[in-house]
């Protein structure tokens, strides 16, 4: 195994660990902090607005790890091109697919949803249309961010299920 291939495998695991674990931690923190704030009488919208910078900053980190995930998978695919036959071909292709979908979800979140939410946050307390836009984007972000988490987990788990080369 070449050093580049080994580096790509390590980079892939770190990227997926951050996309899965980091995203899960951010969501867990948001849920806990918003519930605590609303339990102390804060309006849910105000609590969400206070917590939003965590998602905004994490979206930048997640985008970087999504880029490194795509790069690492590209390196591994290039090294695997001669080896795409046999019993584990579908598992590897499934893993590559899950990684790419994870990265796409992350890119949509970081470059599509978050900037629009930031813009709506500026005026949502005084502008009802901005408030509705923020809520719409927030609901969309839940689905997309869930995709990041779910597909990162799938990509991490697939090698344990059958994604490794089997020699007879």
KOLLUM-241157 format. One line per 5 residues: their letters; for each residue x, y, z of C-alpha. Coordinates in steps of 0.1 Angstrom, whole numbers. Example, Ala and Ser with C-alpha at 12.3 -4.5 7.8 and 13.67 -1.06 7.14 Angstrom:
BEGIN
as> 123/-45/78 | 137/-11/71
END
This chain:
BEGIN
xxxxx> 0/0/0 | 15/33/-10 | 20/62/15 | -5/83/-5 | -32/57/-3
xxxxx> -25/53/35 | -27/90/39 | -60/91/20 | -75/64/42 | -65/83/74
xxxxx> -78/116/59 | -111/99/50 | -116/86/85 | -108/119/102 | -131/137/78
xxxxx> -160/113/84 | -154/113/121 | -156/151/122 | -186/152/99 | -205/126/119
xxxxx> -192/133/154 | -189/170/151 | -223/174/134 | -239/152/160 | -223/172/188
xxxxx> -234/205/174 | -270/192/171 | -270/178/206 | -256/210/220 | -282/231/202
xxxxx> -310/209/215 | -298/211/251 | -290/248/250 | -323/258/234 | -343/236/258
xxxxx> -325/252/287 | -330/287/274 | -367/282/268 | -371/265/302 | -358/298/317
xxxxx> -384/318/298 | -366/328/266 | -386/327/234 | -376/297/211 | -367/321/183
xxxxx> -344/341/205 | -328/309/218 | -323/297/183 | -308/330/172 | -283/329/201
xxxxx> -273/294/192 | -271/300/154 | -234/312/155 | -224/277/165 | -240/263/133
xxxxx> -226/291/112 | -190/286/124 | -193/248/123 | -205/250/87 | -171/264/77
xxxxx> -153/235/95 | -177/210/80 | -171/224/45 | -134/219/49 | -138/183/60
xxxxx> -163/176/32 | -136/188/8 | -110/166/24 | -134/137/23 | -140/141/-15
xxxxx> -102/144/-21 | -95/113/0 | -122/92/-17 | -109/103/-51 | -74/91/-42
xxxxx> -88/58/-30 | -111/54/-61 | -81/60/-83 | -61/34/-65 | -91/10/-66
xxxxx> -99/13/-104 | -81/-19/-112 | -99/-36/-84 | -135/-28/-89 | -146/-63/-95
xxxxx> -153/-92/-72 | -175/-98/-42 | -170/-64/-25 | -175/-41/-55 | -211/-31/-44
xxxxx> -199/-24/-9 | -171/-1/-21 | -194/17/-45 | -220/21/-17 | -193/36/5
xxxxx> -181/60/-22 | -218/70/-29 | -224/76/8 | -193/97/11 | -203/118/-19
xxxxx> -238/123/-7 | -225/133/27 | -202/159/11 | -230/172/-11 | -253/176/19
xxxxx> -225/195/37 | -219/218/8 | -256/226/5 | -257/233/42 | -226/254/43
xxxxx> -229/273/10 | -267/273/4 | -286/273/37 | -263/290/62 | -257/322/42
xxxxx> -295/326/37 | -301/320/74 | -275/345/83 | -291/371/61 | -326/364/75
xxxxx> -313/366/111 | -302/402/107 | -338/414/103 | -360/386/115 | -370/403/148
xxxxx> -385/433/129 | -394/418/95 | -420/390/94 | -409/379/60 | -374/374/72
xxxxx> -387/355/102 | -406/331/80 | -376/327/57 | -354/319/87 | -379/293/99
xxxxx> -381/278/64 | -344/276/61 | -341/262/96 | -365/233/87 | -345/227/55
xxxxx> -312/228/74 | -325/200/98 | -331/177/68 | -299/185/51 | -278/184/83
xxxxx> -294/150/91 | -282/138/57 | -247/148/65 | -248/128/98 | -266/98/83
xxxxx> -244/94/52 | -212/100/72 | -222/72/95 | -231/49/66 | -197/56/49
xxxxx> -179/48/82 | -198/16/88 | -198/1/53 | -161/-11/55 | -170/-31/86
xxxxx> -199/-47/67 | -181/-59/37 | -161/-31/20 | -127/-47/25 | -111/-68/0
xxx> -116/-105/6 | -90/-130/-6 | -100/-166/-12
END
